[in-house]
Amino acid sequence: MISMILDAVKKMYRRPFYRLLMFVLGLPTFVVTFVVYLMHNSGINKKQKLENARQEILARMKADGTLEKMKRETEGYLKNKRAFFGSKENDSELAKQVEKAVQKETENYVNKKLQENKELQDLIKKTSFINVFEALMGNMGFVVFSVITSIPFYILALIYANPYGKYILERLLMMIFVVFGVVFLVFTILHMSPMDPAVNILGQTATQDQIVEFNRIYGLDKPYIVQLVQVFKNILTFDLGNSYQGNEVVFDAIMRRFPITLELTIASLIVAIAIAIPAGIISAVKQYSSFDYIFMLLALLGLSIPNFWLGLILILNWSINMDWLPATYSPDNWKTLIMPAIVLGTGLSASVARMTRSSMLEVINADYIVTARAKGLSKSKVVLKHALGNAMIPIVTVIGLQFGGMLGGSAVTEKVFNVNGIGSYIVDKQFVPDIPVVLAGVVYVAIIISIANLLVDILYAFLDPRIKSKIKSS
């Protein structure tokens, strides 16, 4: 365990961001390590020992004639050099050059002798900060103190030691910056908007005193920078505030609608995959056949038909004319989920089918597919295992992005079928503008999209061994 943590710490120490994060989370541990590091590299005894050893070597050089021999050889070399080039230096200049050269050569000789002395090698070598930490980790008392005072640091090290844990951690940290960046942009745009929330909520007949009081209660009378800092503080403390309209807790309002949106998204995804994957495979295997043209025409129609129009057509025929399905959504009746799922799934299936076809066409004539056929494998096994397996990454990408987008809410479809989901809720509030709700919606969508991308990237590692090895080696 300790060796694994040490390996992770060494890797983190080489990266500036992780080094800073490591010091912040393990401050008590690294304060002690830094003190020991300073004591080790700047001790008086260490300097004194080195100086004494240096003086002993110099005295030996004088006693055995090494220093005098060095001086004579240097002087002879410089005289020969002066004679060869015809230089006109006087004797005093020559003496200065000899002294300087002998001093440099003597210093090199002394350092060489110091390095040859095994007892002095540890004194000469400047111990790095990370080496001091590694040495301290061999002391059980330090380990106990460190674990007690710096648990977050050890959690970070254990996460970093696992390739997938490190990958997920980096993406989550990136997600934090994305969320704050998006909130900054949206809040700035809302602040510059000419719409006045107080007037929109209180009405045109509201008095000036009522408007001033409304702005005071919700902090809208404060400067821009003060409001922005307060928004960031609320996000850090997971307090999304109360809505201007209805004064409901925004977090609770979103959480009440999230299960409905999730249910609708999963149902739509099932419809889309059930239609798109078989259609894309058949179109690729039977390229330029009537099946290919028909499926791709349907896919083009699916991309072209607006959701609200298709929804109204389904309501008109299946609900009003045929009385097969209820026209509006009800959480207690699963049948009410069928038409919204078909509307959303149709648009998604069109994109997935086209991507499945193009991805399959890229790999279906590859050498390993030809080899699989030559080995006598059945056509279905070649297509489903070898071709589809290697074509899955673009398909998973499209499905993951669409899934994240639908989790963010499908306002038009929700409005058509009276689904009380997140999309319609956020869209309704942005016309006020109900700033806490809009910002909460932005945070929610940013987090959902980031998590969806993270899950897609993790799936890549299971679909492609090359990506898995790249994650482990990073």
N, C-alpha and C positions, 0 to 999 in steps of 0.2 A: 504493500500500500504506500509506504513512505517513498520507495524508489519511483513508483508511478507518479506520485505528487511532485517529486523533484524533477522528473523529466518534463512534466507539464509546466512547472515554474520556469525552467530553463528556456523552454520554447516561448512562453508568454513574455519573458524578460527581453527577448529580442525584438518584440513588437511594441512600439511606443504606446499605442492605445491600451493594450492589455497590461503593459507595465504600470501605467497610471491607475487603471482599474484595480490591479493587484495591490498596489500600495494603499489605495483608498480603503479597500475592503479588509486589508490585513495590517492596518496602521500600527497597532501595538507591537506586532511581531517584527515589522520592518524597522521600527524605531530602535528596538533592542539590537537587531542585526546591524543597523547602521552605526550604532555606538561601538559595537565590537569591531566592525570594519575599520572605523577611524582609529581605534586603539591599536589594531594590528598593523596598519600601514603608516602610522605616524608616531610610534612609540619611541621614547628617548633611548631606551636600552638598545633597541634595534639599530638606531643611527650610530650610537656610540660603538657598538660591536663592529659595524661596518667600517667606521673611521679607524678604529684600532687595527683591524686587519689590513686596511689600506696602507697605514703607516709602517706596519711590519714588512709588507712587500717592498715598499720604497727603501727601507733600511737595508733589506737583503740585497736589493739591486745595487746600492752603493757599496756594500761590503764585498760582494763578489765581482765587482767591476762591470756589471751589466750596463749600468747607467752611463759609465765613461765610454764603454765600447759603442753604445748606441749613439753617443754624442759624436765620437770620431767618425763613425760610418756616415752619419748624416752630414757632417761638415765636409767629408771627402766627396760625397755625392753632389752637394751643392756647388763645391769648387769646380768639379769636373763639368757640371752643367753650365756654370758661368763661363768656363773656358771654351766650351763647345759653341755656345751661342755668342760669344764675344761681348758679354755684358760688362758694364762699367761700374757696378756697385762697389762702394767702399767697404772696408772691413767691418765698420759698425753696422751697416745694413746686413751684411752677411751673418754677423753674430746674432742679430735679431731673428733672421730667418731660421738659423740653426736652433736657437732657443725655442721658437714657436713649434718647429717640426719635432724636436725632441720631446717637448711637453705633450704634444698630441700622441706621439708614439708611446710615451710612458703611460699615459692614461689608458690607451688601448691594452697595453701589456698588463697593467694592474687589474683592469676589468676582466681580462681573460683568466688571470690567476684566481680572481675571486669566484668566477663561475666554475672553475675546476675544483674548488673546495666544496665538498658535499655538505659540510656543516653550515656553510654560508649561503647555499642556494635558496633556502626558504626565506632568508633575510633579503636577498637581492630581488627575488620575484615579488612583485606587488600583487597581493591576493585580491581577486575581484570580489565584488559585492555578493554575487551569486555563489561563489565558492565559500564565502563566510557563512551564508545561509545554509549551504549543504553541510558544512562542518557542524553547525549548531543543531541541525536536525538529528545528529547522532547522539545528542544529549537528551535523555528522557525528560528531565525537568523542563527544558526549553520546549519540547514537543507538547507537554501537558499545558504549559502556560500559553503556548501559541494556539492550540486548539480551543482552549477556553475563551480566549480574547479575540480570536479571529476566525470564527466558524464560517462567515460568508466567504472569506478568502479560500478556505479549503473546499467549500462547495464549488466555487469557481474552478479550482484546480482539477477537481474530480470530473466536472463537466467537460473541461478542456481536454482532459486525458482521453475521453471517448470521442472518436472522430465524428460520429453523428451528433453527439451532444454539443461538440464545439460548433459544428455547422448550424445546428438549430439555434444555439446561443447567439451566433453572429447575425443570423437573420432576424432574431427577435430584437437585438440591439438596433439593427438597421430599421426595423419597424417603428421603434420609438422616434427616431429622427424623421421618418416619413410622416408619422402622425402629427408631430409638432410643426413640421413644415407645411402640411396641408391646412392645419388649424390656423396657422399664421396667415396664409393666403386668403382663406375663406373669411376669417374675421376682418381682415383689412378691407376686403371687397364689401362686406356687409356694413362696415363702419362708414365707407365712402358712399354707400347707397343713399339716394335721395329719399327713400321711404322712411317714414317716422313710425316706429313701433307704437309709441304712445298714442298718436293720432289714429292709427289703424285699429287699435284695440278699443280705445275709449270712444272713438267716433268723432266725426267732424264737429259735433256740438260741444265737445269737451272744452272746459275753460283752461286758461293758461295756468292757473294754480294747480288744476288736476294733472295737467301734462308735466309740470315741474315736479310734483309729488311722485308721479309714476317714474320719472327718470331718476329721482333720488332713491326710491325704493330698490330699483334694479341696477343702480350704479351707472346709468347711462349718461349722467351729468359729469362724470369724471373724464380726465384726459385720455386720449387714445392709448398711450403707453401703459397707464395704470390699469385700464380695462383689459389690455392684452396680457399683462403680468398676472392679473387675477384669473383670467381664463386658463393660463398655463398652470397656475397653482391648483385650480379646481381639478384639472385633468390629472395632475400628479397625486392628488388626494382622492381620486375616483369620485369626485363630487361634481356631477354634471348640472347641478342646479335645478331650479323650477322653471316651468314654462311661463311665458308672459300671459298666454291665453289659457285660462283654466287653472293656473297655478298648481299643476300636477308635477310630481317628481319625475324628471326626464328619464332617469335611469330605469325606474320602475315601469314607465310607459313603454320604453323600448323593449324591456324584457318580457312584458306581457304580449307584445306583438311578435317577438322573435320565434316562438314555437310555431306560430301560424306560417310565417315566412319560410322557416326551415321545412315544414311539412310540404308546403307547396313546391319548394325548390327540389326536394328529393323526388317527389312524384313526377315533376317535369323532367328531371334528369333520367329517371327510369324510362319514361316514354321516349325521350330523345335517343338514348342508347339502344333501346329495343328496335327503333326504326333505322337509325343512322348506320350502326356498325354492319349489319347484314347488307344494307343497300350499298354502302361503300365497298365492301368486299366483292359483292357480285359485280358491281360496275367495273372494278379493277380487273377481276378475273376474266370477265367477258367484255373487254374493252372494245368500244365502237359497235357493240351489238345493240339490238333494240332495247334490251334491259338497261344498258348503260345510258342510252339517250333518255329513256323514260324516267329513270331514277334521278338523273342530273337535272331534268326538266322540273321534276317535283321539288328537288332541292332548291332550284332557282326560284320557284314559286313560293316555297317556304320562307326564303329570305326576303322576298318582295312583298308578301302580304302583311299589312300592318296588323299588329296584335288586336287593336280595338275593333277593326273591321271583322276579323275572323271570330272574335269573341261575340260580337253582335249577331253574326250569321249563325253561330252555334246556338245562341239563346233563342233566336227566332225559330229555328227548325227543331232543335231537340227539346226545347223547353215549352215554347208557345204552341207550335204546330203539332208536334208529336207527343208532348208531355212525357218525355223519357227521363229527363234529369231536371233538378231544381235550377232555377235561373240565378239565384244568389247563393253565396257561400254561407255555410253554417258549420261551426266546429263539431257539432253533434252528429252530422250526417256526412259520411265519407263520400257519398255520391256527388256531393256538391264540389268535390275536389277534382272530379274527372275533367270537366270542361276547361277550367283554368290550367290544369296540367297539360292538356292537349294543346292549348294555345301557346303556352310557353315552350313546351317540348317540341312543337313543330318548327319554330324558329331556330332553336338550338340544334335540332336534328339535321337541319339543312347545312349548317356550318360543319358539324361533325362528319356528316356523310361526304361532303366535298373533301375535307381533310383526310378522311380514311382512304378515299379513292386515290388521291394524289400520293399519299405516303406508301400505299400498297404498290402503286405503279413504279415507285423509285426502287423498291427492293425485289419485286417479283421476278425480275430477270437477272438478278445478281448471281454471281458464280456459286455461292453456297446453296442457293435455291435449285440451280441446275444440278449440283452434286446430289442434293437430297432426292431429286426426282430420279437421277441415274441410279441411286442405291435401291430404288424400288419402293420408296415410301408412297403411301396412298396420297391422292391429290388433296383430300381434306386435311390430312396431317401436315402436308407441306404448306398449305395455305394458312391454316389456323395456328400452327406451332411455330414454323420457321419464318414465314412471311409476315404474318400479323404481329408476332412477337417482336420483330425488329422494326416494325412500322409504328409501334405504339407511342413512342415519345411525342411526336407532333400531335397525335390524337389526344393523349392525356393532357397536353398543354392547353388545347382548345377547350376540352371538357372542364379542366380545372379553372380556367379564367372565366368561362361562362357560368360555372357553378358559383364562384365567388361573386360575380356580378348579380346573379339572381338572389343570392343571400342578402345583397345590399338593397334588395327590394325591386319589384317590378310594378311601378306605380300605375301604368296604363292598364295592365291586366287586372290589377287589384281594384281599380276604380270600376272597370266594366262589370266585374262579378261581385262587387261590394265586399272584397276581402279586406279585413282590417289589419293589413300588414304594415311592415316598416316603411316600404317605399311610399305608399300613399300618405302615411302619417307625416313623413319628412317633407314631401312635396307640398302638402297643405300648409304646413307651418312656415315654409320659406316665403310665402306671399305676404306674411304679416309685416316684417320678418320677425319670427320668434327666434331670436339669436341663440339662446341656450339649446333649443331643440335642433336647429340647423347644425350647430357646432357638434352636438352629440351625434347627430347623424353622420357627419363627416368623420368623426373619430371612429364610429362603428364601422362605416364602409371601409376606411383605411385599414383597420385591424382585420376585418374579414378578408379583404383582398390580399393582404400580406400573408395571413395564415393559409389561405388557399394556394398562393404561390409557393409557400414553404412546403405544404403537403405535396404539391406537384413535383417540386425539386427532390424531395425525399423519395417519391415514387420512381424518379429517374434512376436512382441508385439501384433499385431492385429490378428495373427493366434493362439496364445497361451496365454490365460489369466494369466497363471502362470508367464510367462516372463514379462507381463505387470505389475503385482503386484510387481515383483522383481525390476523392473526399478523404480517404484514409491517409494519403500521403501529404495532404496540405497541412 
